[in-house]
Amino acid sequence: MVDPPTHLDLDREEGLTVHWPDGTKSRFPVAFLRRMSPSAEARELREQIRKNPLTVLPGGSSETPGPLTADDAELVGNYAIRIYFSDGHHTGLYSWRYLREIDPERQPETSADERSRS
């Protein structure tokens, strides 16, 4: 089990910053969080892309023009956070364990350049 964060800070344009009990800080850009959504739909799309990099991505369903933002968030029990994105997506629950697993700073195969683009 992963201990819950000591502090969460959601910046609508920048993303989510998580302060962990061990003193580490994780930063998740909005686009990265949306792309890595733990929803069934997003997981299936990532699997399709893994199998076929030429997979056609679905179009956005957002009525709100402009860049993707994180409009709101809510805690789910003591184990997760739900993020409401400007494109209407909000079905993924980001558990503390999942956030630790996808932390961009802890991904050895992801270069700093790739993280800055997300």
C-alpha positions as CSV (number, residue, x, y, z in Angstrom):
1,M,0.0,0.0,0.0
2,V,1.2,3.5,-0.8
3,D,0.7,6.2,1.8
4,P,-1.5,9.1,0.8
5,P,0.2,12.3,-0.2
6,T,0.8,15.0,2.4
7,H,-0.3,17.8,0.0
8,L,-1.9,18.1,-3.5
9,D,-1.8,21.1,-5.7
10,L,-3.7,21.2,-8.9
11,D,-2.9,24.1,-11.3
12,R,-5.5,24.1,-14.1
13,E,-3.0,24.8,-16.9
14,E,0.2,23.3,-15.5
15,G,-1.0,20.0,-13.8
16,L,-0.9,18.2,-10.5
17,T,1.9,18.4,-7.9
18,V,1.9,15.7,-5.3
19,H,4.0,15.9,-2.1
20,W,4.6,12.5,-0.7
21,P,5.3,11.5,3.0
22,D,8.9,10.5,2.1
23,G,9.6,14.1,1.1
24,T,9.6,13.5,-2.6
25,K,7.5,15.7,-5.0
26,S,5.9,14.5,-8.2
27,R,4.8,16.8,-11.0
28,F,2.3,15.6,-13.5
29,P,1.5,17.9,-16.5
30,V,-2.2,18.1,-17.5
31,A,-1.7,16.4,-20.9
32,F,0.4,13.6,-19.4
33,L,-2.4,13.0,-16.8
34,R,-5.0,12.9,-19.5
35,R,-3.0,10.6,-21.7
36,M,-2.2,8.3,-18.8
37,S,-5.8,8.2,-17.5
38,P,-6.5,4.9,-15.7
39,S,-10.0,4.7,-17.2
40,A,-10.8,1.5,-19.2
41,E,-11.1,3.5,-22.4
42,A,-7.7,5.2,-22.1
43,R,-6.0,1.9,-21.1
44,E,-7.5,0.2,-24.2
45,L,-6.3,3.1,-26.4
46,R,-2.8,2.9,-25.0
47,E,-2.7,-0.9,-25.6
48,Q,-3.9,-0.3,-29.2
49,I,-1.1,2.3,-29.7
50,R,1.5,-0.1,-28.2
51,K,0.5,-2.8,-30.6
52,N,0.1,-0.4,-33.6
53,P,1.8,3.0,-33.4
54,L,-0.3,4.1,-36.4
55,T,-3.6,3.8,-34.5
56,V,-6.0,6.6,-35.3
57,L,-6.7,8.7,-32.2
58,P,-10.3,9.6,-31.4
59,G,-11.3,13.2,-31.8
60,G,-11.9,15.4,-28.8
61,S,-15.5,15.7,-27.5
62,S,-14.9,19.0,-25.8
63,E,-17.3,21.9,-26.4
64,T,-14.7,24.1,-24.8
65,P,-12.2,25.5,-27.3
66,G,-8.6,26.0,-26.3
67,P,-5.9,24.0,-24.6
68,L,-6.6,21.0,-22.4
69,T,-7.0,22.0,-18.7
70,A,-7.7,20.2,-15.5
71,D,-10.9,22.0,-14.4
72,D,-11.5,20.3,-11.1
73,A,-10.5,17.4,-8.9
74,E,-12.0,15.5,-6.0
75,L,-10.6,13.0,-3.5
76,V,-12.0,9.5,-3.6
77,G,-11.8,8.0,-0.2
78,N,-8.3,7.9,1.1
79,Y,-6.8,6.2,-1.9
80,A,-7.3,8.2,-5.1
81,I,-8.1,11.5,-6.9
82,R,-10.5,12.0,-9.8
83,I,-9.6,14.8,-12.2
84,Y,-12.1,16.6,-14.4
85,F,-10.6,17.6,-17.7
86,S,-11.8,20.3,-20.0
87,D,-12.4,17.7,-22.8
88,G,-15.1,16.2,-20.6
89,H,-13.1,13.2,-19.4
90,H,-13.4,12.3,-15.7
91,T,-13.8,8.6,-15.4
92,G,-10.3,7.6,-14.3
93,L,-9.4,7.3,-10.7
94,Y,-5.8,8.1,-10.1
95,S,-4.8,5.9,-7.0
96,W,-1.8,6.9,-5.0
97,R,-0.1,3.7,-6.2
98,Y,-0.8,4.5,-9.8
99,L,0.5,8.0,-9.5
100,R,3.7,6.7,-8.0
101,E,4.0,4.2,-10.9
102,I,3.5,6.8,-13.7
103,D,5.6,9.6,-12.0
104,P,7.4,11.1,-15.0
105,E,10.6,11.7,-12.9
106,R,10.8,8.0,-12.1
107,Q,10.4,6.7,-15.7
108,P,13.9,5.7,-16.9
109,E,12.8,5.3,-20.5
110,T,11.3,8.8,-20.7
111,S,13.7,11.6,-21.5
112,A,13.5,15.0,-20.0
113,D,12.6,16.4,-23.5
114,E,9.7,14.0,-23.8
115,R,8.4,15.0,-20.3
116,S,8.5,18.7,-21.1
117,R,6.4,18.1,-24.2
118,S,3.6,16.3,-22.3
